[in-house]
C-alpha cells in the first residue's frame, strides 16, 4: 500500500499507518511518500508500522 502525503502529515495519517499495520495476517507493505525529510517524521512512520519512507522528489 502506498500512502502519498502531498503536504504535511497529521495525526490521522499516523493512525492510518498504525491501523493498517495492526491487522492480523496483514500481507501489505506500507510505503510512505512524503515531502517531509524530517528525521522525526521518518521515525514516527517506522514506529507506527511503515516499511519504507521515501522523500519527494524521488
C-alpha distance matrix in Angstrom:
0.0 3.8 6.6 9.7 12.9 15.8 18.3 18.7 16.6 18.4 18.6 16.6 13.5 14.2 14.8 11.4 9.9 12.9 12.7 9.3 10.4 13.8 13.4 15.7 14.7 11.0 9.8 6.1 5.9 5.0 6.2 8.6 10.8 14.0 17.7 18.9 20.2 21.8 21.8 21.7 18.3 16.8 18.5 17.5 13.8 14.4 16.8 14.4 11.9 9.8 9.9 10.6 12.1 13.4 16.1 16.9 18.9 17.6
3.8 0.0 3.8 6.2 9.6 12.3 15.0 15.7 14.1 16.5 17.4 15.7 12.3 13.4 14.9 11.7 10.3 13.9 14.3 11.4 12.6 16.2 16.3 18.9 18.2 14.4 13.4 9.6 8.3 5.9 4.8 6.0 7.3 10.6 14.1 15.7 17.2 19.1 19.6 19.8 16.2 14.9 17.3 16.5 12.7 13.9 16.7 14.7 12.7 9.8 10.3 9.6 10.0 10.5 12.9 13.3 15.2 14.3
6.6 3.8 0.0 3.8 6.4 9.6 11.8 12.2 10.5 12.7 13.9 12.4 8.8 10.5 12.2 9.3 8.5 12.3 13.0 11.0 12.6 15.9 16.6 19.7 19.7 15.9 15.7 11.9 10.6 7.3 6.1 4.9 6.1 8.4 11.9 13.2 15.4 16.9 17.7 17.4 13.7 13.2 15.7 14.3 10.9 13.0 15.4 13.1 12.2 9.5 11.2 10.4 9.6 10.4 11.9 12.4 14.7 14.7
9.7 6.2 3.8 0.0 3.8 6.1 8.9 10.3 9.7 12.6 14.8 13.6 10.1 12.3 14.6 12.1 11.7 15.5 16.4 14.7 16.2 19.5 20.4 23.5 23.5 19.7 19.2 15.4 13.8 10.6 8.3 6.1 4.7 6.2 9.1 11.3 13.8 15.8 17.4 17.5 13.7 13.6 16.7 15.6 12.5 15.0 17.7 15.8 15.3 12.3 13.8 12.0 10.2 9.7 10.1 9.6 11.8 12.4
12.9 9.6 6.4 3.8 0.0 3.8 5.4 6.5 6.5 9.6 12.4 11.9 8.7 11.1 13.8 12.1 12.1 15.6 16.9 16.1 17.5 20.5 21.9 25.2 25.6 21.9 21.9 18.2 16.4 12.8 10.7 7.5 5.9 4.8 6.9 8.8 11.9 13.5 15.6 15.4 11.6 12.5 15.6 14.2 11.9 15.0 17.3 15.6 15.9 13.3 15.3 13.5 10.9 10.5 9.7 9.4 11.9 13.4
15.8 12.3 9.6 6.1 3.8 0.0 3.8 6.9 8.6 11.6 14.9 14.5 11.8 14.5 17.1 15.6 15.8 19.3 20.5 19.6 21.2 24.2 25.4 28.8 29.1 25.4 25.2 21.4 19.7 16.3 13.8 10.7 8.1 6.5 6.5 9.4 12.8 14.8 17.5 17.5 14.0 15.2 18.5 17.4 15.3 18.4 20.8 19.3 19.7 16.9 18.7 16.5 13.6 12.2 10.6 9.0 10.8 13.1
18.3 15.0 11.8 8.9 5.4 3.8 0.0 3.7 6.6 9.4 13.1 13.4 11.3 13.8 16.5 15.8 16.3 19.3 20.8 20.6 22.1 24.8 26.4 29.9 30.6 27.0 27.2 23.5 21.7 18.0 15.8 12.3 10.2 7.3 6.4 8.1 11.8 13.0 16.1 15.7 12.5 14.5 17.6 16.2 15.0 18.4 20.3 19.0 20.1 17.7 20.0 17.8 14.6 13.7 11.5 10.6 12.5 15.2
18.7 15.7 12.2 10.3 6.5 6.9 3.7 0.0 3.8 6.6 10.2 11.4 9.6 11.3 14.4 14.4 14.7 17.3 19.2 19.5 20.6 23.1 25.2 28.6 29.7 26.2 26.8 23.2 21.3 17.5 15.7 11.9 10.8 7.6 7.1 6.8 10.5 10.7 13.6 12.6 9.5 12.2 14.8 13.2 12.6 16.2 17.6 16.5 18.2 16.2 18.9 17.0 13.8 13.7 11.7 11.9 14.3 16.7
16.6 14.1 10.5 9.7 6.5 8.6 6.6 3.8 0.0 3.8 6.9 8.1 6.0 7.6 10.6 10.9 11.2 13.6 15.6 16.2 17.2 19.5 21.6 25.1 26.4 23.0 24.0 20.6 18.9 15.1 14.0 10.4 10.5 8.1 9.2 8.4 11.6 11.2 13.2 11.6 8.2 10.8 12.9 10.6 9.8 13.6 14.6 13.1 15.0 13.5 16.6 15.4 12.7 13.6 12.6 13.5 16.2 17.9
18.4 16.5 12.7 12.6 9.6 11.6 9.4 6.6 3.8 0.0 3.8 5.5 5.5 6.9 9.0 10.3 11.4 13.0 14.7 16.1 17.4 19.0 21.2 24.8 26.6 23.4 25.0 21.8 20.6 16.9 16.5 13.3 13.9 11.8 12.9 11.8 14.8 13.7 15.3 12.9 10.1 13.1 14.3 11.3 11.2 15.0 15.1 13.2 15.7 15.1 18.5 18.0 15.7 17.0 16.2 17.3 20.0 21.7
18.6 17.4 13.9 14.8 12.4 14.9 13.1 10.2 6.9 3.8 0.0 3.8 5.4 5.2 6.3 8.8 10.1 10.7 12.3 14.5 15.6 16.5 19.0 22.5 24.7 21.9 23.9 21.1 20.2 16.8 17.2 14.4 16.0 14.4 16.0 14.5 17.0 15.5 16.3 13.3 11.0 13.7 14.0 10.4 10.8 14.2 13.5 11.3 14.2 14.5 18.2 18.5 16.7 18.8 18.6 20.1 22.9 24.2
16.6 15.7 12.4 13.6 11.9 14.5 13.4 11.4 8.1 5.5 3.8 0.0 3.8 5.4 4.9 6.3 8.8 9.8 10.3 12.3 14.3 15.1 17.0 20.7 22.8 19.9 22.0 19.2 18.9 15.6 16.4 14.1 15.7 14.9 16.9 16.2 19.0 18.1 19.0 16.3 13.5 15.6 16.2 12.7 12.0 15.3 14.9 11.9 14.2 14.4 18.1 18.6 17.3 19.2 19.4 20.5 23.3 24.5
13.5 12.3 8.8 10.1 8.7 11.8 11.3 9.6 6.0 5.5 5.4 3.8 0.0 3.8 5.4 5.1 6.5 8.8 9.9 10.8 12.6 14.4 16.2 19.8 21.4 18.2 19.7 16.6 15.8 12.3 12.7 10.3 12.0 11.4 13.9 13.5 16.2 15.8 16.6 14.5 11.2 12.8 14.0 10.9 9.3 12.7 13.1 10.2 11.9 11.4 14.9 15.0 13.6 15.5 15.9 17.1 19.9 20.8
14.2 13.4 10.5 12.3 11.1 14.5 13.8 11.3 7.6 6.9 5.2 5.4 3.8 0.0 3.8 5.3 5.2 6.2 8.6 10.0 10.7 12.3 14.8 18.2 20.0 17.1 18.9 16.1 15.1 11.8 12.6 10.5 13.0 12.5 15.1 13.9 15.8 14.8 14.9 12.4 9.7 11.0 11.3 7.8 6.7 9.9 9.6 6.8 9.2 9.4 13.2 13.9 12.9 15.5 16.3 18.2 21.1 21.7
14.8 14.9 12.2 14.6 13.8 17.1 16.5 14.4 10.6 9.0 6.3 4.9 5.4 3.8 0.0 3.8 5.4 5.0 6.0 8.5 9.9 10.4 12.7 16.2 18.5 15.9 18.3 16.0 15.8 13.0 14.7 13.3 16.0 15.9 18.6 17.6 19.7 18.6 18.5 15.9 13.4 14.6 14.4 10.8 9.9 12.4 11.4 7.9 10.1 11.3 15.1 16.4 16.0 18.7 19.8 21.6 24.4 24.9
11.4 11.7 9.3 12.1 12.1 15.6 15.8 14.4 10.9 10.3 8.8 6.3 5.1 5.3 3.8 0.0 3.8 5.5 5.1 6.1 8.5 9.9 11.3 15.0 16.8 13.8 15.8 13.1 13.3 10.5 12.3 11.4 14.1 14.7 17.8 17.5 19.7 19.4 19.6 17.5 14.4 15.1 15.6 12.5 10.3 12.7 12.7 9.1 9.9 10.3 13.7 15.0 14.9 17.3 18.7 20.1 22.9 23.1
9.9 10.3 8.5 11.7 12.1 15.8 16.3 14.7 11.2 11.4 10.1 8.8 6.5 5.2 5.4 3.8 0.0 3.8 5.5 5.3 6.1 8.5 10.6 13.9 15.3 12.1 13.8 11.1 10.4 7.6 9.6 9.1 12.4 13.4 16.8 16.2 17.8 17.6 17.2 15.5 12.6 12.4 12.7 10.1 7.4 9.2 9.6 6.1 6.2 6.6 10.0 11.6 11.9 14.8 16.7 18.6 21.4 21.2
12.9 13.9 12.3 15.5 15.6 19.3 19.3 17.3 13.6 13.0 10.7 9.8 8.8 6.2 5.0 5.5 3.8 0.0 3.8 5.6 5.3 6.0 9.0 12.2 14.3 11.8 14.3 12.5 12.2 10.2 12.8 12.5 15.9 16.7 20.0 18.9 20.2 19.3 18.4 16.2 14.0 13.9 13.1 10.3 8.7 9.7 8.7 4.9 5.9 8.2 11.6 13.9 14.5 17.8 19.7 22.0 24.8 24.5
12.7 14.3 13.0 16.4 16.9 20.5 20.8 19.2 15.6 14.7 12.3 10.3 9.9 8.6 6.0 5.1 5.5 3.8 0.0 3.8 5.6 5.2 6.8 10.4 12.8 10.5 13.5 12.0 12.9 11.3 14.3 14.4 17.7 18.9 22.2 21.6 23.2 22.6 22.0 19.8 17.4 17.4 16.9 14.0 12.2 13.2 12.4 8.7 8.9 10.9 13.9 16.3 17.2 20.2 22.2 24.1 26.8 26.5
9.3 11.4 11.0 14.7 16.1 19.6 20.6 19.5 16.2 16.1 14.5 12.3 10.8 10.0 8.5 6.1 5.3 5.6 3.8 0.0 3.8 5.5 5.8 9.4 10.7 7.7 10.1 8.2 9.5 8.3 11.7 12.6 16.0 17.8 21.4 21.2 22.7 22.7 22.1 20.5 17.8 17.1 17.1 14.8 12.2 12.8 12.9 9.5 8.1 9.3 11.6 14.2 15.6 18.4 20.8 22.5 25.1 24.4
10.4 12.6 12.6 16.2 17.5 21.2 22.1 20.6 17.2 17.4 15.6 14.3 12.6 10.7 9.9 8.5 6.1 5.3 5.6 3.8 0.0 3.8 5.7 8.3 9.5 6.7 9.2 7.9 8.3 7.8 11.4 12.7 16.4 18.3 21.9 21.3 22.2 21.9 20.7 19.3 17.0 15.8 15.3 13.5 11.0 10.5 10.5 7.6 5.4 7.5 9.4 12.6 14.5 17.8 20.5 22.8 25.4 24.3
13.8 16.2 15.9 19.5 20.5 24.2 24.8 23.1 19.5 19.0 16.5 15.1 14.4 12.3 10.4 9.9 8.5 6.0 5.2 5.5 3.8 0.0 3.8 6.3 8.9 7.5 11.0 10.7 11.8 11.6 15.2 16.3 20.0 21.6 25.1 24.2 25.1 24.5 23.1 21.2 19.4 18.5 17.4 15.2 13.5 13.0 11.9 9.0 8.0 10.9 12.9 16.2 18.1 21.5 24.0 26.3 29.0 28.1
13.4 16.3 16.6 20.4 21.9 25.4 26.4 25.2 21.6 21.2 19.0 17.0 16.2 14.8 12.7 11.3 10.6 9.0 6.8 5.8 5.7 3.8 0.0 3.8 6.3 5.4 9.1 9.7 11.9 12.4 16.2 17.8 21.3 23.3 26.9 26.6 27.7 27.4 26.2 24.6 22.4 21.4 20.7 18.6 16.4 16.0 15.4 12.5 10.9 13.2 14.6 17.9 20.0 23.1 25.9 27.8 30.4 29.3
15.7 18.9 19.7 23.5 25.2 28.8 29.9 28.6 25.1 24.8 22.5 20.7 19.8 18.2 16.2 15.0 13.9 12.2 10.4 9.4 8.3 6.3 3.8 0.0 3.8 5.4 8.9 10.8 13.2 14.6 18.4 20.5 24.1 26.3 30.0 29.5 30.3 30.1 28.5 27.0 25.1 23.8 22.8 21.1 19.1 18.0 17.3 14.9 12.9 15.4 16.1 19.7 22.3 25.4 28.4 30.5 33.0 31.6
14.7 18.2 19.7 23.5 25.6 29.1 30.6 29.7 26.4 26.6 24.7 22.8 21.4 20.0 18.5 16.8 15.3 14.3 12.8 10.7 9.5 8.9 6.3 3.8 0.0 3.8 6.1 9.0 11.7 14.0 17.7 20.3 23.8 26.5 30.2 30.0 30.7 30.8 29.2 28.2 26.2 24.4 23.7 22.5 20.0 18.7 18.6 16.5 13.8 15.6 15.4 18.9 21.9 24.9 28.1 30.1 32.4 30.6
11.0 14.4 15.9 19.7 21.9 25.4 27.0 26.2 23.0 23.4 21.9 19.9 18.2 17.1 15.9 13.8 12.1 11.8 10.5 7.7 6.7 7.5 5.4 5.4 3.8 0.0 3.8 5.6 8.3 10.4 14.1 16.7 20.1 22.8 26.5 26.5 27.3 27.6 26.3 25.4 23.1 21.3 21.1 19.8 17.0 16.0 16.4 14.1 11.1 12.4 12.4 15.7 18.6 21.4 24.6 26.4 28.7 27.1
9.8 13.4 15.7 19.2 21.9 25.2 27.2 26.8 24.0 25.0 23.9 22.0 19.7 18.9 18.3 15.8 13.8 14.3 13.5 10.1 9.2 11.0 9.1 8.9 6.1 3.8 0.0 3.8 6.7 9.8 13.0 16.2 19.3 22.4 26.2 26.6 27.1 27.9 26.7 26.3 23.9 21.7 21.9 21.1 18.0 16.7 18.0 16.0 12.6 12.8 11.9 14.8 17.9 20.3 23.7 25.4 27.4 25.4
6.1 9.6 11.9 15.4 18.2 21.4 23.5 23.2 20.6 21.8 21.1 19.2 16.6 16.1 16.0 13.1 11.1 12.5 12.0 8.2 7.9 10.7 9.7 10.8 9.0 5.6 3.8 0.0 3.8 6.3 9.5 12.6 15.6 18.8 22.5 23.0 23.8 24.8 23.9 23.6 20.8 18.8 19.5 18.6 15.2 14.5 16.2 14.0 10.7 10.1 9.5 11.9 14.7 16.9 20.2 21.8 23.8 22.0
5.9 8.3 10.6 13.8 16.4 19.7 21.7 21.3 18.9 20.6 20.2 18.9 15.8 15.1 15.8 13.3 10.4 12.2 12.9 9.5 8.3 11.8 11.9 13.2 11.7 8.3 6.7 3.8 0.0 3.8 6.5 9.9 13.0 16.2 19.9 20.2 20.6 21.7 20.7 20.7 18.1 15.7 16.6 16.3 12.8 11.7 14.0 12.5 9.0 7.4 6.0 8.2 11.3 13.6 17.0 18.9 20.9 18.9
5.0 5.9 7.3 10.6 12.8 16.3 18.0 17.5 15.1 16.9 16.8 15.6 12.3 11.8 13.0 10.5 7.6 10.2 11.3 8.3 7.8 11.6 12.4 14.6 14.0 10.4 9.8 6.3 3.8 0.0 3.8 6.5 9.9 12.7 16.5 16.8 17.5 18.5 17.9 17.7 14.8 12.8 14.1 13.4 9.7 9.6 12.1 10.3 7.5 5.0 5.2 6.6 8.7 11.1 14.3 16.1 18.4 17.0
6.2 4.8 6.1 8.3 10.7 13.8 15.8 15.7 14.0 16.5 17.2 16.4 12.7 12.6 14.7 12.3 9.6 12.8 14.3 11.7 11.4 15.2 16.2 18.4 17.7 14.1 13.0 9.5 6.5 3.8 0.0 3.8 6.5 9.8 13.4 14.1 14.7 16.3 16.1 16.6 13.5 11.4 13.5 13.4 9.7 10.0 13.3 12.0 9.8 6.3 6.0 4.8 5.9 7.6 10.8 12.5 14.7 13.2
8.6 6.0 4.9 6.1 7.5 10.7 12.3 11.9 10.4 13.3 14.4 14.1 10.3 10.5 13.3 11.4 9.1 12.5 14.4 12.6 12.7 16.3 17.8 20.5 20.3 16.7 16.2 12.6 9.9 6.5 3.8 0.0 3.8 6.3 10.0 10.5 11.7 13.3 13.6 13.9 10.5 9.0 11.8 11.4 7.9 9.5 12.6 11.4 10.4 6.9 8.0 6.2 4.7 6.2 8.3 10.1 12.7 12.1
10.8 7.3 6.1 4.7 5.9 8.1 10.2 10.8 10.5 13.9 16.0 15.7 12.0 13.0 16.0 14.1 12.4 15.9 17.7 16.0 16.4 20.0 21.3 24.1 23.8 20.1 19.3 15.6 13.0 9.9 6.5 3.8 0.0 3.8 7.2 8.9 10.3 12.8 14.0 14.9 11.4 10.4 13.8 13.7 10.7 12.6 15.8 14.9 14.1 10.6 11.3 8.6 6.1 5.0 5.9 6.6 9.1 9.1
14.0 10.6 8.4 6.2 4.8 6.5 7.3 7.6 8.1 11.8 14.4 14.9 11.4 12.5 15.9 14.7 13.4 16.7 18.9 17.8 18.3 21.6 23.3 26.3 26.5 22.8 22.4 18.8 16.2 12.7 9.8 6.3 3.8 0.0 3.8 5.3 7.6 10.0 12.0 12.7 9.3 9.3 13.0 12.8 10.6 13.1 15.9 15.3 15.4 12.3 13.7 10.9 7.5 6.4 5.0 5.8 8.6 9.8
17.7 14.1 11.9 9.1 6.9 6.5 6.4 7.1 9.2 12.9 16.0 16.9 13.9 15.1 18.6 17.8 16.8 20.0 22.2 21.4 21.9 25.1 26.9 30.0 30.2 26.5 26.2 22.5 19.9 16.5 13.4 10.0 7.2 3.8 0.0 3.8 6.5 9.2 12.1 13.2 10.3 11.1 14.7 14.8 13.3 15.9 18.6 18.3 18.8 15.8 17.1 14.1 10.5 8.6 5.6 5.1 7.4 9.9
18.9 15.7 13.2 11.3 8.8 9.4 8.1 6.8 8.4 11.8 14.5 16.2 13.5 13.9 17.6 17.5 16.2 18.9 21.6 21.2 21.3 24.2 26.6 29.5 30.0 26.5 26.6 23.0 20.2 16.8 14.1 10.5 8.9 5.3 3.8 0.0 3.8 5.5 8.7 9.6 7.1 8.4 11.8 12.1 11.4 14.0 16.3 16.5 17.5 14.9 16.5 13.8 10.0 9.2 6.4 7.8 10.3 12.1
20.2 17.2 15.4 13.8 11.9 12.8 11.8 10.5 11.6 14.8 17.0 19.0 16.2 15.8 19.7 19.7 17.8 20.2 23.2 22.7 22.2 25.1 27.7 30.3 30.7 27.3 27.1 23.8 20.6 17.5 14.7 11.7 10.3 7.6 6.5 3.8 0.0 3.8 6.3 8.7 7.4 7.5 10.7 12.1 11.9 13.5 16.0 17.0 17.8 15.2 16.1 13.1 9.5 8.6 6.0 8.5 10.5 11.7
21.8 19.1 16.9 15.8 13.5 14.8 13.0 10.7 11.2 13.7 15.5 18.1 15.8 14.8 18.6 19.4 17.6 19.3 22.6 22.7 21.9 24.5 27.4 30.1 30.8 27.6 27.9 24.8 21.7 18.5 16.3 13.3 12.8 10.0 9.2 5.5 3.8 0.0 3.8 5.4 5.4 6.6 8.9 10.1 11.0 12.8 14.5 15.8 17.3 15.3 16.8 14.5 11.1 11.4 9.4 12.1 14.3 15.4
21.8 19.6 17.7 17.4 15.6 17.5 16.1 13.6 13.2 15.3 16.3 19.0 16.6 14.9 18.5 19.6 17.2 18.4 22.0 22.1 20.7 23.1 26.2 28.5 29.2 26.3 26.7 23.9 20.7 17.9 16.1 13.6 14.0 12.0 12.1 8.7 6.3 3.8 0.0 3.8 5.5 5.1 6.2 8.5 9.9 10.7 12.1 14.3 15.6 14.0 15.2 13.3 10.6 11.8 10.9 14.3 16.5 16.8
21.7 19.8 17.4 17.5 15.4 17.5 15.7 12.6 11.6 12.9 13.3 16.3 14.5 12.4 15.9 17.5 15.5 16.2 19.8 20.5 19.3 21.2 24.6 27.0 28.2 25.4 26.3 23.6 20.7 17.7 16.6 13.9 14.9 12.7 13.2 9.6 8.7 5.4 3.8 0.0 3.8 5.4 5.1 6.0 8.5 9.9 10.3 12.2 14.4 13.5 15.6 14.4 11.9 13.8 13.1 16.2 18.8 19.3
18.3 16.2 13.7 13.7 11.6 14.0 12.5 9.5 8.2 10.1 11.0 13.5 11.2 9.7 13.4 14.4 12.6 14.0 17.4 17.8 17.0 19.4 22.4 25.1 26.2 23.1 23.9 20.8 18.1 14.8 13.5 10.5 11.4 9.3 10.3 7.1 7.4 5.4 5.5 3.8 0.0 3.8 5.5 5.1 6.1 8.7 9.9 10.7 12.6 11.2 13.5 12.2 9.4 11.2 10.6 13.6 16.3 17.0
16.8 14.9 13.2 13.6 12.5 15.2 14.5 12.2 10.8 13.1 13.7 15.6 12.8 11.0 14.6 15.1 12.4 13.9 17.4 17.1 15.8 18.5 21.4 23.8 24.4 21.3 21.7 18.8 15.7 12.8 11.4 9.0 10.4 9.3 11.1 8.4 7.5 6.6 5.1 5.4 3.8 0.0 3.8 5.5 5.2 6.3 8.6 10.0 10.9 9.0 10.6 9.0 6.5 8.9 9.4 12.9 15.5 15.4
18.5 17.3 15.7 16.7 15.6 18.5 17.6 14.8 12.9 14.3 14.0 16.2 14.0 11.3 14.4 15.6 12.7 13.1 16.9 17.1 15.3 17.4 20.7 22.8 23.7 21.1 21.9 19.5 16.6 14.1 13.5 11.8 13.8 13.0 14.7 11.8 10.7 8.9 6.2 5.1 5.5 3.8 0.0 3.8 5.4 5.2 6.0 8.6 10.0 9.4 11.1 10.7 9.3 12.3 13.1 16.7 19.3 19.0
17.5 16.5 14.3 15.6 14.2 17.4 16.2 13.2 10.6 11.3 10.4 12.7 10.9 7.8 10.8 12.5 10.1 10.3 14.0 14.8 13.5 15.2 18.6 21.1 22.5 19.8 21.1 18.6 16.3 13.4 13.4 11.4 13.7 12.8 14.8 12.1 12.1 10.1 8.5 6.0 5.1 5.5 3.8 0.0 3.8 5.5 5.1 6.2 8.8 8.9 11.7 11.8 10.5 13.6 14.3 17.5 20.3 20.4
13.8 12.7 10.9 12.5 11.9 15.3 15.0 12.6 9.8 11.2 10.8 12.0 9.3 6.7 9.9 10.3 7.4 8.7 12.2 12.2 11.0 13.5 16.4 19.1 20.0 17.0 18.0 15.2 12.8 9.7 9.7 7.9 10.7 10.6 13.3 11.4 11.9 11.0 9.9 8.5 6.1 5.2 5.4 3.8 0.0 3.8 5.5 5.2 6.5 5.4 8.5 8.6 7.6 11.0 12.4 15.4 18.2 18.0
14.4 13.9 13.0 15.0 15.0 18.4 18.4 16.2 13.6 15.0 14.2 15.3 12.7 9.9 12.4 12.7 9.2 9.7 13.2 12.8 10.5 13.0 16.0 18.0 18.7 16.0 16.7 14.5 11.7 9.6 10.0 9.5 12.6 13.1 15.9 14.0 13.5 12.8 10.7 9.9 8.7 6.3 5.2 5.5 3.8 0.0 3.8 5.4 5.2 4.7 6.5 7.5 7.9 11.6 13.7 17.1 19.8 18.8
16.8 16.7 15.4 17.7 17.3 20.8 20.3 17.6 14.6 15.1 13.5 14.9 13.1 9.6 11.4 12.7 9.6 8.7 12.4 12.9 10.5 11.9 15.4 17.3 18.6 16.4 18.0 16.2 14.0 12.1 13.3 12.6 15.8 15.9 18.6 16.3 16.0 14.5 12.1 10.3 9.9 8.6 6.0 5.1 5.5 3.8 0.0 3.8 5.6 7.3 9.6 11.2 11.6 15.3 17.1 20.4 23.1 22.5
14.4 14.7 13.1 15.8 15.6 19.3 19.0 16.5 13.1 13.2 11.3 11.9 10.2 6.8 7.9 9.1 6.1 4.9 8.7 9.5 7.6 9.0 12.5 14.9 16.5 14.1 16.0 14.0 12.5 10.3 12.0 11.4 14.9 15.3 18.3 16.5 17.0 15.8 14.3 12.2 10.7 10.0 8.6 6.2 5.2 5.4 3.8 0.0 3.8 6.2 9.4 11.4 11.9 15.5 17.4 20.2 23.1 22.6
11.9 12.7 12.2 15.3 15.9 19.7 20.1 18.2 15.0 15.7 14.2 14.2 11.9 9.2 10.1 9.9 6.2 5.9 8.9 8.1 5.4 8.0 10.9 12.9 13.8 11.1 12.6 10.7 9.0 7.5 9.8 10.4 14.1 15.4 18.8 17.5 17.8 17.3 15.6 14.4 12.6 10.9 10.0 8.8 6.5 5.2 5.6 3.8 0.0 3.8 6.3 9.2 10.7 14.4 17.0 19.8 22.5 21.5
9.8 9.8 9.5 12.3 13.3 16.9 17.7 16.2 13.5 15.1 14.5 14.4 11.4 9.4 11.3 10.3 6.6 8.2 10.9 9.3 7.5 10.9 13.2 15.4 15.6 12.4 12.8 10.1 7.4 5.0 6.3 6.9 10.6 12.3 15.8 14.9 15.2 15.3 14.0 13.5 11.2 9.0 9.4 8.9 5.4 4.7 7.3 6.2 3.8 0.0 3.8 5.7 7.2 10.8 13.5 16.3 18.9 17.8
9.9 10.3 11.2 13.8 15.3 18.7 20.0 18.9 16.6 18.5 18.2 18.1 14.9 13.2 15.1 13.7 10.0 11.6 13.9 11.6 9.4 12.9 14.6 16.1 15.4 12.4 11.9 9.5 6.0 5.2 6.0 8.0 11.3 13.7 17.1 16.5 16.1 16.8 15.2 15.6 13.5 10.6 11.1 11.7 8.5 6.5 9.6 9.4 6.3 3.8 0.0 3.8 7.1 10.3 13.7 16.5 18.8 16.9
10.6 9.6 10.4 12.0 13.5 16.5 17.8 17.0 15.4 18.0 18.5 18.6 15.0 13.9 16.4 15.0 11.6 13.9 16.3 14.2 12.6 16.2 17.9 19.7 18.9 15.7 14.8 11.9 8.2 6.6 4.8 6.2 8.6 10.9 14.1 13.8 13.1 14.5 13.3 14.4 12.2 9.0 10.7 11.8 8.6 7.5 11.2 11.4 9.2 5.7 3.8 0.0 3.8 6.6 10.2 13.0 15.1 13.2
12.1 10.0 9.6 10.2 10.9 13.6 14.6 13.8 12.7 15.7 16.7 17.3 13.6 12.9 16.0 14.9 11.9 14.5 17.2 15.6 14.5 18.1 20.0 22.3 21.9 18.6 17.9 14.7 11.3 8.7 5.9 4.7 6.1 7.5 10.5 10.0 9.5 11.1 10.6 11.9 9.4 6.5 9.3 10.5 7.6 7.9 11.6 11.9 10.7 7.2 7.1 3.8 0.0 3.8 6.7 9.9 12.3 11.0
13.4 10.5 10.4 9.7 10.5 12.2 13.7 13.7 13.6 17.0 18.8 19.2 15.5 15.5 18.7 17.3 14.8 17.8 20.2 18.4 17.8 21.5 23.1 25.4 24.9 21.4 20.3 16.9 13.6 11.1 7.6 6.2 5.0 6.4 8.6 9.2 8.6 11.4 11.8 13.8 11.2 8.9 12.3 13.6 11.0 11.6 15.3 15.5 14.4 10.8 10.3 6.6 3.8 0.0 3.8 6.5 8.6 7.2
16.1 12.9 11.9 10.1 9.7 10.6 11.5 11.7 12.6 16.2 18.6 19.4 15.9 16.3 19.8 18.7 16.7 19.7 22.2 20.8 20.5 24.0 25.9 28.4 28.1 24.6 23.7 20.2 17.0 14.3 10.8 8.3 5.9 5.0 5.6 6.4 6.0 9.4 10.9 13.1 10.6 9.4 13.1 14.3 12.4 13.7 17.1 17.4 17.0 13.5 13.7 10.2 6.7 3.8 0.0 3.8 6.2 6.4
16.9 13.3 12.4 9.6 9.4 9.0 10.6 11.9 13.5 17.3 20.1 20.5 17.1 18.2 21.6 20.1 18.6 22.0 24.1 22.5 22.8 26.3 27.8 30.5 30.1 26.4 25.4 21.8 18.9 16.1 12.5 10.1 6.6 5.8 5.1 7.8 8.5 12.1 14.3 16.2 13.6 12.9 16.7 17.5 15.4 17.1 20.4 20.2 19.8 16.3 16.5 13.0 9.9 6.5 3.8 0.0 2.9 4.8
18.9 15.2 14.7 11.8 11.9 10.8 12.5 14.3 16.2 20.0 22.9 23.3 19.9 21.1 24.4 22.9 21.4 24.8 26.8 25.1 25.4 29.0 30.4 33.0 32.4 28.7 27.4 23.8 20.9 18.4 14.7 12.7 9.1 8.6 7.4 10.3 10.5 14.3 16.5 18.8 16.3 15.5 19.3 20.3 18.2 19.8 23.1 23.1 22.5 18.9 18.8 15.1 12.3 8.6 6.2 2.9 0.0 3.8
17.6 14.3 14.7 12.4 13.4 13.1 15.2 16.7 17.9 21.7 24.2 24.5 20.8 21.7 24.9 23.1 21.2 24.5 26.5 24.4 24.3 28.1 29.3 31.6 30.6 27.1 25.4 22.0 18.9 17.0 13.2 12.1 9.1 9.8 9.9 12.1 11.7 15.4 16.8 19.3 17.0 15.4 19.0 20.4 18.0 18.8 22.5 22.6 21.5 17.8 16.9 13.2 11.0 7.2 6.4 4.8 3.8 0.0
